[in-house]
Amino acid sequence: MWNAKEESGCLLIETSTRWLFLPVQIAGFVFLSVALLSLSFCRPFLGGFCAFLGGSLLFLSMKLRKSREVIFDPYLKKVFWKHDEWSKSFVGSCSFDDITHVLLEEEKQSRTGENLFLLVGAEKMSVLCDAPAPAGKKVKAEGELRALARRIRKIVGSY
């Protein structure tokens, strides 16, 4: 899910998949605990299977962990972003003059629905993480996403 707020005149957009990876991580720790308990009761096959399953769930939770922070600064006329995915971190910035379009597109190949992009030169930069929205909140999120796109267009000065 994403969160947009104004701080010191700057628009800050944060997205995170915390709600998606945290339950998987907890399940992984539960399976590892069961593995330790079953190994202490001399059940090596069950303990090994639970340890494998718990380790796999922990690995999957780390792959699902993504966060992105985008700051639109009207005073410096720049966009700053920080993108964390698994163990990698990307930091960058660009000028408002480099942004030609603010696009709101439907992503057909994924379950995320609509996503917000900045067109910088010939490259599309996603503003939000590609996390799926909860089923009940998808329609509400699309309306809020359109309002956010209008707000960004107003700040950046593009169409």
Buried (B, 14 or more C-beta within 10 A) or exposed (E): BBEBEEEEEBBBBBBBBBEBBEEBBEBBEBBBEBBEEBBEEEBEEBBEBBBEBBBEBBEBBBEBBBBBBBBBBBEEEBBBBBBBBEEEEEEEEBEBEBBBBBBBEEEEEEEBBBBBBBBBEEEEBBBBBBBEBEEEEBEEBBEEBEEBBEBBBEBBEBE
